[in-house]
Amino acid sequence: MKRAAIYARVSTNNGQDPEVQLAEIREFCMRREWTTVKEYVDKGISGAKEVGRRWIICLLIAAGARWTVLLSIDTTVLPAACANL
């Protein structure tokens, strides 16, 4: 069984809700009987700015130890720092 980490990001707080992305990915995991072990959310943070995105440190520490798959609605929301994960 795969262990999934989920990443959701919305760039503004103007009516955007990362819960929409999270719900879709949770459903995807449930249909495949994958276990969601961690959810990372950036709310109101531009994808162009990596400053202050503490979750990337958590992702790197947890990589391989806690999850086997990283899921996101759109991989373009991932920062360049994730390119080598």
Rosetta constraint file for C-alpha pairs under 8 A:
AtomPair CA 1 CA 33 HARMONIC 7.19 0.50
AtomPair CA 1 CA 34 HARMONIC 5.88 0.50
AtomPair CA 1 CA 35 HARMONIC 7.38 0.50
AtomPair CA 2 CA 34 HARMONIC 5.05 0.50
AtomPair CA 2 CA 35 HARMONIC 6.37 0.50
AtomPair CA 2 CA 67 HARMONIC 7.50 0.50
AtomPair CA 2 CA 68 HARMONIC 6.07 0.50
AtomPair CA 2 CA 69 HARMONIC 6.97 0.50
AtomPair CA 3 CA 34 HARMONIC 5.89 0.50
AtomPair CA 3 CA 35 HARMONIC 4.88 0.50
AtomPair CA 3 CA 36 HARMONIC 5.84 0.50
AtomPair CA 3 CA 37 HARMONIC 6.16 0.50
AtomPair CA 3 CA 66 HARMONIC 7.07 0.50
AtomPair CA 3 CA 67 HARMONIC 4.61 0.50
AtomPair CA 3 CA 68 HARMONIC 5.26 0.50
AtomPair CA 3 CA 69 HARMONIC 6.32 0.50
AtomPair CA 4 CA 29 HARMONIC 7.59 0.50
AtomPair CA 4 CA 34 HARMONIC 6.63 0.50
AtomPair CA 4 CA 35 HARMONIC 5.94 0.50
AtomPair CA 4 CA 36 HARMONIC 4.67 0.50
AtomPair CA 4 CA 37 HARMONIC 5.85 0.50
AtomPair CA 4 CA 38 HARMONIC 7.12 0.50
AtomPair CA 4 CA 67 HARMONIC 5.22 0.50
AtomPair CA 4 CA 68 HARMONIC 6.00 0.50
AtomPair CA 4 CA 69 HARMONIC 4.74 0.50
AtomPair CA 4 CA 70 HARMONIC 5.81 0.50
AtomPair CA 4 CA 71 HARMONIC 6.99 0.50
AtomPair CA 5 CA 36 HARMONIC 5.94 0.50
AtomPair CA 5 CA 37 HARMONIC 5.82 0.50
AtomPair CA 5 CA 38 HARMONIC 4.81 0.50
AtomPair CA 5 CA 39 HARMONIC 5.74 0.50
AtomPair CA 5 CA 40 HARMONIC 7.55 0.50
AtomPair CA 5 CA 67 HARMONIC 5.91 0.50
AtomPair CA 5 CA 68 HARMONIC 7.76 0.50
AtomPair CA 5 CA 69 HARMONIC 6.18 0.50
AtomPair CA 5 CA 70 HARMONIC 4.82 0.50
AtomPair CA 5 CA 71 HARMONIC 6.26 0.50
AtomPair CA 6 CA 22 HARMONIC 7.24 0.50
AtomPair CA 6 CA 25 HARMONIC 7.23 0.50
AtomPair CA 6 CA 36 HARMONIC 7.37 0.50
AtomPair CA 6 CA 38 HARMONIC 6.34 0.50
AtomPair CA 6 CA 39 HARMONIC 4.67 0.50
AtomPair CA 6 CA 40 HARMONIC 6.03 0.50
AtomPair CA 6 CA 70 HARMONIC 5.82 0.50
AtomPair CA 6 CA 71 HARMONIC 4.91 0.50
AtomPair CA 6 CA 72 HARMONIC 6.04 0.50
AtomPair CA 7 CA 22 HARMONIC 7.78 0.50
AtomPair CA 7 CA 39 HARMONIC 5.95 0.50
AtomPair CA 7 CA 40 HARMONIC 4.73 0.50
AtomPair CA 7 CA 41 HARMONIC 5.83 0.50
AtomPair CA 7 CA 70 HARMONIC 7.26 0.50
AtomPair CA 7 CA 71 HARMONIC 6.21 0.50
AtomPair CA 7 CA 72 HARMONIC 5.17 0.50
AtomPair CA 8 CA 18 HARMONIC 5.77 0.50
AtomPair CA 8 CA 21 HARMONIC 6.13 0.50
AtomPair CA 8 CA 22 HARMONIC 6.40 0.50
AtomPair CA 8 CA 39 HARMONIC 7.85 0.50
AtomPair CA 8 CA 40 HARMONIC 6.38 0.50
AtomPair CA 8 CA 41 HARMONIC 4.91 0.50
AtomPair CA 8 CA 42 HARMONIC 6.47 0.50
AtomPair CA 8 CA 72 HARMONIC 6.15 0.50
AtomPair CA 8 CA 73 HARMONIC 7.28 0.50
AtomPair CA 9 CA 18 HARMONIC 6.00 0.50
AtomPair CA 9 CA 41 HARMONIC 5.68 0.50
AtomPair CA 9 CA 42 HARMONIC 4.67 0.50
AtomPair CA 9 CA 43 HARMONIC 5.71 0.50
AtomPair CA 9 CA 44 HARMONIC 7.73 0.50
AtomPair CA 9 CA 45 HARMONIC 7.48 0.50
AtomPair CA 9 CA 77 HARMONIC 6.82 0.50
AtomPair CA 10 CA 16 HARMONIC 6.26 0.50
AtomPair CA 10 CA 17 HARMONIC 6.82 0.50
AtomPair CA 10 CA 18 HARMONIC 5.99 0.50
AtomPair CA 10 CA 42 HARMONIC 6.56 0.50
AtomPair CA 10 CA 43 HARMONIC 5.17 0.50
AtomPair CA 10 CA 44 HARMONIC 5.71 0.50
AtomPair CA 10 CA 45 HARMONIC 6.80 0.50
AtomPair CA 10 CA 46 HARMONIC 7.71 0.50
AtomPair CA 11 CA 42 HARMONIC 7.96 0.50
AtomPair CA 11 CA 43 HARMONIC 6.40 0.50
AtomPair CA 11 CA 44 HARMONIC 4.52 0.50
AtomPair CA 11 CA 45 HARMONIC 4.85 0.50
AtomPair CA 11 CA 46 HARMONIC 4.73 0.50
AtomPair CA 11 CA 47 HARMONIC 6.88 0.50
AtomPair CA 12 CA 16 HARMONIC 6.58 0.50
AtomPair CA 12 CA 43 HARMONIC 6.86 0.50
AtomPair CA 12 CA 44 HARMONIC 4.06 0.50
AtomPair CA 12 CA 45 HARMONIC 6.63 0.50
AtomPair CA 12 CA 46 HARMONIC 7.49 0.50
AtomPair CA 13 CA 17 HARMONIC 7.63 0.50
AtomPair CA 13 CA 43 HARMONIC 6.86 0.50
AtomPair CA 13 CA 44 HARMONIC 5.13 0.50
AtomPair CA 17 CA 21 HARMONIC 7.87 0.50
AtomPair CA 17 CA 43 HARMONIC 7.94 0.50
AtomPair CA 18 CA 22 HARMONIC 6.25 0.50
AtomPair CA 18 CA 41 HARMONIC 7.14 0.50
AtomPair CA 18 CA 43 HARMONIC 7.04 0.50
AtomPair CA 19 CA 23 HARMONIC 5.91 0.50
AtomPair CA 20 CA 24 HARMONIC 6.47 0.50
AtomPair CA 21 CA 25 HARMONIC 6.34 0.50
AtomPair CA 21 CA 72 HARMONIC 7.85 0.50
AtomPair CA 21 CA 73 HARMONIC 6.34 0.50
AtomPair CA 22 CA 26 HARMONIC 5.96 0.50
AtomPair CA 23 CA 27 HARMONIC 6.18 0.50
AtomPair CA 24 CA 28 HARMONIC 6.32 0.50
AtomPair CA 25 CA 29 HARMONIC 6.22 0.50
AtomPair CA 25 CA 71 HARMONIC 7.17 0.50
AtomPair CA 25 CA 72 HARMONIC 7.26 0.50
AtomPair CA 25 CA 73 HARMONIC 7.21 0.50
AtomPair CA 26 CA 30 HARMONIC 6.10 0.50
AtomPair CA 26 CA 36 HARMONIC 7.42 0.50
AtomPair CA 27 CA 31 HARMONIC 6.17 0.50
AtomPair CA 28 CA 32 HARMONIC 6.62 0.50
AtomPair CA 29 CA 33 HARMONIC 6.00 0.50
AtomPair CA 29 CA 34 HARMONIC 4.94 0.50
AtomPair CA 29 CA 35 HARMONIC 6.90 0.50
AtomPair CA 29 CA 36 HARMONIC 7.16 0.50
AtomPair CA 30 CA 34 HARMONIC 5.98 0.50
AtomPair CA 30 CA 35 HARMONIC 7.55 0.50
AtomPair CA 37 CA 66 HARMONIC 6.91 0.50
AtomPair CA 37 CA 67 HARMONIC 6.66 0.50
AtomPair CA 38 CA 67 HARMONIC 7.98 0.50
AtomPair CA 40 CA 55 HARMONIC 6.50 0.50
AtomPair CA 41 CA 55 HARMONIC 7.99 0.50
AtomPair CA 42 CA 53 HARMONIC 7.45 0.50
AtomPair CA 45 CA 49 HARMONIC 7.22 0.50
AtomPair CA 47 CA 77 HARMONIC 5.94 0.50
AtomPair CA 47 CA 78 HARMONIC 7.28 0.50
AtomPair CA 47 CA 79 HARMONIC 6.60 0.50
AtomPair CA 48 CA 79 HARMONIC 7.72 0.50
AtomPair CA 50 CA 79 HARMONIC 6.80 0.50
AtomPair CA 54 CA 58 HARMONIC 7.01 0.50
AtomPair CA 55 CA 59 HARMONIC 6.13 0.50
AtomPair CA 56 CA 60 HARMONIC 6.22 0.50
AtomPair CA 56 CA 81 HARMONIC 7.75 0.50
AtomPair CA 56 CA 82 HARMONIC 7.76 0.50
AtomPair CA 57 CA 61 HARMONIC 6.21 0.50
AtomPair CA 58 CA 62 HARMONIC 5.98 0.50
AtomPair CA 59 CA 63 HARMONIC 5.78 0.50
AtomPair CA 60 CA 85 HARMONIC 7.63 0.50
AtomPair CA 62 CA 66 HARMONIC 5.51 0.50
AtomPair CA 62 CA 67 HARMONIC 7.17 0.50
AtomPair CA 63 CA 67 HARMONIC 6.32 0.50
AtomPair CA 63 CA 68 HARMONIC 7.56 0.50
AtomPair CA 63 CA 85 HARMONIC 7.68 0.50
AtomPair CA 64 CA 68 HARMONIC 5.92 0.50
AtomPair CA 72 CA 77 HARMONIC 7.96 0.50
AtomPair CA 78 CA 82 HARMONIC 6.44 0.50
AtomPair CA 79 CA 83 HARMONIC 7.60 0.50
